[in-house]
């Protein structure tokens, strides 16, 4: 039991003395924004993909209909 308590105290520090410089902090923020932006763009792409395919399908149908009408 005593070993478990010691291991838990060693695994979870109560106070961390750390410094993140401005370069590392800005790099982390830029990386986070890039990941979030990529996720949002992929979601938007997945949502808009069926609409683009439908639009393309309708345009080819109307173009074929115009060729047969003339």
The first five atom37 places (N, CA, C, CB, O) and aatype in JSON, in Angstrom:
{
  "aatype": [20, 20, 20, 20, 20, 20, 20, 20, 20, 20, 20, 20, 20, 20, 20, 20, 20, 20, 20, 20, 20, 20, 20, 20, 20, 20, 20, 20, 20, 20, 20, 20, 20, 20, 20, 20, 20, 20, 20, 20, 20, 20, 20, 20, 20, 20, 20, 20, 20, 20, 20, 20, 20, 20, 20, 20, 20, 20, 20, 20, 20, 20, 20, 20, 20, 20, 20, 20, 20, 20],
  "atom_mask": [
    [1, 1, 1, 1, 1],
    [1, 1, 1, 1, 1],
    [1, 1, 1, 1, 1],
    [1, 1, 1, 1, 1],
    [1, 1, 1, 1, 1],
    [1, 1, 1, 1, 1],
    [1, 1, 1, 1, 1],
    [1, 1, 1, 1, 1],
    [1, 1, 1, 1, 1],
    [1, 1, 1, 1, 1],
    [1, 1, 1, 1, 1],
    [1, 1, 1, 1, 1],
    [1, 1, 1, 1, 1],
    [1, 1, 1, 1, 1],
    [1, 1, 1, 1, 1],
    [1, 1, 1, 1, 1],
    [1, 1, 1, 1, 1],
    [1, 1, 1, 1, 1],
    [1, 1, 1, 1, 1],
    [1, 1, 1, 1, 1],
    [1, 1, 1, 1, 1],
    [1, 1, 1, 1, 1],
    [1, 1, 1, 1, 1],
    [1, 1, 1, 1, 1],
    [1, 1, 1, 1, 1],
    [1, 1, 1, 1, 1],
    [1, 1, 1, 1, 1],
    [1, 1, 1, 1, 1],
    [1, 1, 1, 1, 1],
    [1, 1, 1, 1, 1],
    [1, 1, 1, 1, 1],
    [1, 1, 1, 1, 1],
    [1, 1, 1, 1, 1],
    [1, 1, 1, 1, 1],
    [1, 1, 1, 1, 1],
    [1, 1, 1, 1, 1],
    [1, 1, 1, 1, 1],
    [1, 1, 1, 1, 1],
    [1, 1, 1, 1, 1],
    [1, 1, 1, 1, 1],
    [1, 1, 1, 1, 1],
    [1, 1, 1, 1, 1],
    [1, 1, 1, 1, 1],
    [1, 1, 1, 1, 1],
    [1, 1, 1, 1, 1],
    [1, 1, 1, 1, 1],
    [1, 1, 1, 1, 1],
    [1, 1, 1, 1, 1],
    [1, 1, 1, 1, 1],
    [1, 1, 1, 1, 1],
    [1, 1, 1, 1, 1],
    [1, 1, 1, 1, 1],
    [1, 1, 1, 1, 1],
    [1, 1, 1, 1, 1],
    [1, 1, 1, 1, 1],
    [1, 1, 1, 1, 1],
    [1, 1, 1, 1, 1],
    [1, 1, 1, 1, 1],
    [1, 1, 1, 1, 1],
    [1, 1, 1, 1, 1],
    [1, 1, 1, 1, 1],
    [1, 1, 1, 1, 1],
    [1, 1, 1, 1, 1],
    [1, 1, 1, 1, 1],
    [1, 1, 1, 1, 1],
    [1, 1, 1, 1, 1],
    [1, 1, 1, 1, 1],
    [1, 1, 1, 1, 1],
    [1, 1, 1, 1, 1],
    [1, 1, 1, 1, 1]
  ],
  "atom_positions": [
    [[0.82, -1.2, 0.0], [0.0, 0.0, 0.0], [0.86, 1.25, 0.0], [-0.94, 0.0, 1.21], [0.58, 2.23, -0.69]],
    [[1.93, 1.21, 0.79], [2.82, 2.36, 0.9], [3.49, 2.65, -0.45], [3.88, 2.12, 1.99], [3.67, 3.82, -0.81]],
    [[3.84, 1.62, -1.18], [4.48, 1.79, -2.48], [3.52, 2.43, -3.49], [4.98, 0.45, -3.01], [3.95, 3.24, -4.32]],
    [[2.26, 2.08, -3.42], [1.27, 2.65, -4.33], [1.11, 4.15, -4.08], [-0.09, 1.93, -4.17], [1.04, 4.93, -5.02]],
    [[1.06, 4.53, -2.81], [0.93, 5.95, -2.47], [2.15, 6.73, -2.93], [0.72, 6.12, -0.96], [2.02, 7.83, -3.47]],
    [[3.32, 6.17, -2.73], [4.55, 6.84, -3.17], [4.57, 6.96, -4.7], [5.79, 6.07, -2.68], [4.95, 8.0, -5.23]],
    [[4.17, 5.92, -5.4], [4.13, 5.95, -6.87], [3.14, 7.0, -7.37], [3.76, 4.56, -7.43], [3.41, 7.7, -8.34]],
    [[2.0, 7.12, -6.7], [1.02, 8.13, -7.1], [1.54, 9.54, -6.88], [-0.28, 7.93, -6.33], [1.35, 10.4, -7.73]],
    [[2.2, 9.78, -5.76], [2.77, 11.09, -5.49], [3.89, 11.41, -6.49], [3.31, 11.16, -4.05], [4.06, 12.57, -6.87]],
    [[4.64, 10.42, -6.9], [5.73, 10.64, -7.85], [5.17, 10.88, -9.26], [6.69, 9.44, -7.86], [5.78, 11.61, -10.04]],
    [[4.03, 10.29, -9.58], [3.45, 10.41, -10.92], [2.72, 11.73, -11.11], [2.5, 9.26, -11.18], [2.64, 12.22, -12.24]],
    [[2.19, 12.31, -10.04], [1.41, 13.54, -10.16], [2.12, 14.64, -9.38], [-0.05, 13.34, -9.64], [1.98, 14.72, -8.16]],
    [[2.88, 15.48, -10.07], [3.56, 16.55, -9.34], [2.58, 17.61, -8.87], [4.65, 17.19, -10.22], [1.62, 17.93, -9.57]],
    [[2.81, 18.14, -7.71], [1.92, 19.15, -7.16], [2.24, 20.54, -7.72], [2.02, 19.17, -5.65], [1.33, 21.35, -7.9]],
    [[3.5, 20.81, -7.99], [3.9, 22.11, -8.5], [5.01, 21.9, -9.52], [4.37, 23.05, -7.34], [5.99, 21.2, -9.26]],
    [[4.85, 22.5, -10.66], [5.87, 22.38, -11.7], [6.49, 23.74, -11.94], [5.28, 21.81, -13.03], [5.78, 24.71, -12.19]],
    [[7.78, 23.83, -11.85], [8.5, 25.06, -12.15], [8.99, 24.95, -13.59], [9.69, 25.3, -11.14], [10.04, 24.37, -13.86]],
    [[8.23, 25.51, -14.49], [8.59, 25.41, -15.9], [8.37, 26.76, -16.57], [7.77, 24.3, -16.61], [7.53, 27.56, -16.15]],
    [[9.13, 26.98, -17.62], [9.01, 28.22, -18.38], [8.89, 27.84, -19.85], [10.23, 29.17, -18.12], [9.71, 27.11, -20.39]],
    [[7.86, 28.36, -20.47], [7.7, 28.17, -21.9], [7.99, 29.52, -22.54], [6.26, 27.64, -22.28], [7.26, 30.49, -22.32]],
    [[9.04, 29.57, -23.31], [9.45, 30.82, -23.95], [8.45, 31.25, -25.01], [10.83, 30.67, -24.57], [7.59, 30.48, -25.43]],
    [[8.58, 32.5, -25.46], [7.63, 33.01, -26.44], [7.7, 32.27, -27.78], [7.87, 34.49, -26.67], [6.68, 32.09, -28.44]],
    [[8.88, 31.84, -28.17], [9.01, 31.1, -29.44], [8.3, 29.76, -29.39], [10.47, 30.89, -29.78], [7.59, 29.39, -30.32]],
    [[8.5, 29.04, -28.3], [7.86, 27.74, -28.16], [6.35, 27.89, -27.99], [8.45, 26.98, -26.97], [5.58, 27.08, -28.5]],
    [[5.95, 28.92, -27.27], [4.51, 29.14, -27.08], [3.82, 29.5, -28.37], [4.29, 30.24, -26.06], [2.75, 28.98, -28.67]],
    [[4.42, 30.39, -29.15], [3.83, 30.75, -30.44], [3.85, 29.57, -31.41], [4.58, 31.93, -31.05], [2.92, 29.41, -32.21]],
    [[4.89, 28.77, -31.34], [4.94, 27.58, -32.18], [3.83, 26.6, -31.83], [6.29, 26.9, -32.05], [3.23, 25.98, -32.7]],
    [[3.58, 26.45, -30.53], [2.51, 25.56, -30.1], [1.16, 26.08, -30.54], [2.55, 25.38, -28.57], [0.31, 25.32, -31.0]],
    [[0.94, 27.39, -30.41], [-0.33, 27.99, -30.81], [-0.52, 27.84, -32.32], [-0.39, 29.48, -30.41], [-1.62, 27.51, -32.77]],
    [[0.53, 28.07, -33.11], [0.45, 27.93, -34.56], [0.14, 26.5, -34.95], [1.75, 28.39, -35.22], [-0.66, 26.26, -35.86]],
    [[0.76, 25.55, -34.28], [0.5, 24.14, -34.58], [-0.94, 23.77, -34.24], [1.47, 23.23, -33.81], [-1.61, 23.05, -34.99]],
    [[-1.41, 24.26, -33.12], [-2.79, 23.99, -32.72], [-3.77, 24.58, -33.72], [-3.06, 24.53, -31.32], [-4.75, 23.93, -34.1]],
    [[-3.52, 25.82, -34.16], [-4.4, 26.44, -35.15], [-4.36, 25.69, -36.48], [-4.0, 27.9, -35.36], [-5.39, 25.57, -37.14]],
    [[-3.21, 25.2, -36.87], [-3.1, 24.44, -38.11], [-3.9, 23.14, -38.04], [-1.63, 24.12, -38.42], [-4.59, 22.78, -38.99]],
    [[-3.82, 22.45, -36.91], [-4.56, 21.19, -36.76], [-6.06, 21.46, -36.74], [-4.13, 20.46, -35.47], [-6.83, 20.76, -37.39]],
    [[-6.49, 22.47, -35.99], [-7.91, 22.81, -35.93], [-8.41, 23.26, -37.29], [-8.16, 23.91, -34.87], [-9.51, 22.88, -37.71]],
    [[-7.62, 24.07, -38.0], [-8.01, 24.52, -39.34], [-8.12, 23.37, -40.31], [-7.02, 25.52, -39.86], [-9.06, 23.33, -41.11]],
    [[-7.19, 22.43, -40.26], [-7.25, 21.26, -41.14], [-8.49, 20.42, -40.85], [-5.98, 20.4, -40.99], [-9.13, 19.91, -41.77]],
    [[-8.82, 20.28, -39.58], [-10.02, 19.51, -39.22], [-11.28, 20.2, -39.73], [-10.11, 19.31, -37.69], [-12.17, 19.55, -40.28]],
    [[-11.35, 21.52, -39.54], [-12.53, 22.25, -40.02], [-12.66, 22.19, -41.54], [-12.46, 23.71, -39.56], [-13.75, 22.0, -42.06]],
    [[-11.54, 22.36, -42.24], [-11.59, 22.29, -43.71], [-11.98, 20.9, -44.2], [-10.24, 22.68, -44.29], [-12.67, 20.78, -45.21]],
    [[-11.54, 19.86, -43.51], [-11.93, 18.51, -43.92], [-13.42, 18.28, -43.68], [-11.09, 17.47, -43.17], [-14.08, 17.62, -44.49]],
    [[-13.94, 18.8, -42.59], [-15.38, 18.66, -42.32], [-16.19, 19.43, -43.36], [-15.72, 19.16, -40.91], [-17.18, 18.92, -43.88]],
    [[-15.76, 20.65, -43.67], [-16.45, 21.45, -44.7], [-16.37, 20.74, -46.05], [-15.84, 22.87, -44.8], [-17.35, 20.71, -46.79]],
    [[-15.22, 20.17, -46.36], [-15.08, 19.44, -47.62], [-16.0, 18.24, -47.69], [-13.66, 18.99, -47.8], [-16.58, 17.96, -48.74]],
    [[-16.13, 17.52, -46.59], [-17.02, 16.36, -46.57], [-18.48, 16.77, -46.69], [-16.82, 15.56, -45.3], [-19.29, 16.04, -47.27]],
    [[-18.82, 17.93, -46.15], [-20.2, 18.39, -46.23], [-20.51, 18.9, -47.65], [-20.46, 19.5, -45.2], [-21.59, 18.64, -48.18]],
    [[-19.56, 19.62, -48.26], [-19.8, 20.22, -49.57], [-19.6, 19.26, -50.73], [-18.9, 21.39, -49.75], [-20.07, 19.53, -51.84]],
    [[-18.93, 18.13, -50.52], [-18.65, 17.2, -51.62], [-19.92, 16.71, -52.31], [-17.86, 16.02, -51.09], [-19.96, 16.73, -53.54]],
    [[-20.94, 16.26, -51.61], [-22.15, 15.81, -52.32], [-22.81, 16.93, -53.12], [-23.15, 15.24, -51.33], [-23.36, 16.68, -54.19]],
    [[-22.76, 18.16, -52.62], [-23.36, 19.28, -53.34], [-22.6, 19.54, -54.64], [-23.37, 20.54, -52.47], [-23.22, 19.81, -55.67]],
    [[-21.28, 19.47, -54.6], [-20.49, 19.68, -55.81], [-20.77, 18.58, -56.84], [-18.99, 19.72, -55.48], [-20.88, 18.86, -58.03]],
    [[-20.88, 17.34, -56.38], [-21.16, 16.25, -57.3], [-22.55, 16.4, -57.92], [-21.04, 14.9, -56.58], [-22.73, 16.14, -59.11]],
    [[-23.53, 16.82, -57.13], [-24.87, 17.04, -57.65], [-24.88, 18.16, -58.66], [-25.83, 17.35, -56.51], [-25.52, 18.05, -59.71]],
    [[-24.17, 19.26, -58.37], [-24.1, 20.39, -59.3], [-23.45, 19.96, -60.61], [-23.32, 21.56, -58.67], [-23.92, 20.33, -61.69]],
    [[-22.37, 19.19, -60.52], [-21.69, 18.72, -61.72], [-22.6, 17.8, -62.53], [-20.38, 17.98, -61.34], [-22.64, 17.89, -63.76]],
    [[-23.33, 16.95, -61.85], [-24.25, 16.03, -62.52], [-25.36, 16.8, -63.23], [-24.85, 15.05, -61.5], [-25.7, 16.49, -64.37]],
    [[-25.91, 17.8, -62.56], [-26.97, 18.59, -63.17], [-26.45, 19.41, -64.35], [-27.61, 19.51, -62.14], [-27.16, 19.57, -65.35]],
    [[-25.25, 19.92, -64.26], [-24.68, 20.69, -65.37], [-24.43, 19.81, -66.59], [-23.37, 21.35, -64.94], [-24.69, 20.23, -67.72]],
    [[-23.94, 18.6, -66.38], [-23.71, 17.71, -67.52], [-25.03, 17.27, -68.14], [-22.89, 16.47, -67.09], [-25.13, 17.1, -69.35]],
    [[-26.06, 17.09, -67.3], [-27.38, 16.73, -67.84], [-27.94, 17.87, -68.67], [-28.35, 16.38, -66.69], [-28.47, 17.64, -69.76]],
    [[-27.83, 19.11, -68.16], [-28.38, 20.25, -68.9], [-27.58, 20.48, -70.17], [-28.4, 21.52, -68.03], [-28.16, 20.85, -71.19]],
    [[-26.27, 20.29, -70.15], [-25.46, 20.44, -71.35], [-25.83, 19.39, -72.39], [-23.96, 20.35, -71.0], [-25.9, 19.69, -73.58]],
    [[-26.08, 18.17, -71.94], [-26.48, 17.11, -72.87], [-27.87, 17.4, -73.44], [-26.46, 15.73, -72.16], [-28.13, 17.14, -74.61]],
    [[-28.74, 17.93, -72.61], [-30.09, 18.26, -73.06], [-30.03, 19.41, -74.1], [-30.99, 18.65, -71.85], [-30.79, 19.39, -75.07]],
    [[-29.16, 20.38, -73.9], [-29.01, 21.49, -74.85], [-28.47, 21.0, -76.18], [-28.09, 22.57, -74.28], [-28.86, 21.5, -77.23]],
    [[-27.55, 20.02, -76.15], [-27.0, 19.48, -77.38], [-28.05, 18.72, -78.17], [-25.8, 18.57, -77.08], [-28.08, 18.77, -79.4]],
    [[-28.93, 18.0, -77.46], [-29.95, 17.23, -78.16], [-31.08, 18.14, -78.65], [-30.52, 16.13, -77.25], [-31.74, 17.81, -79.64]],
    [[-31.32, 19.29, -78.0], [-32.37, 20.2, -78.42], [-31.98, 20.96, -79.68], [-32.69, 21.18, -77.3], [-32.86, 21.28, -80.49]],
    [[-30.71, 21.24, -79.88], [-30.34, 22.06, -81.04], [-30.07, 21.24, -82.27], [-29.14, 22.88, -80.73], [-29.75, 21.8, -83.32]]
  ]
}
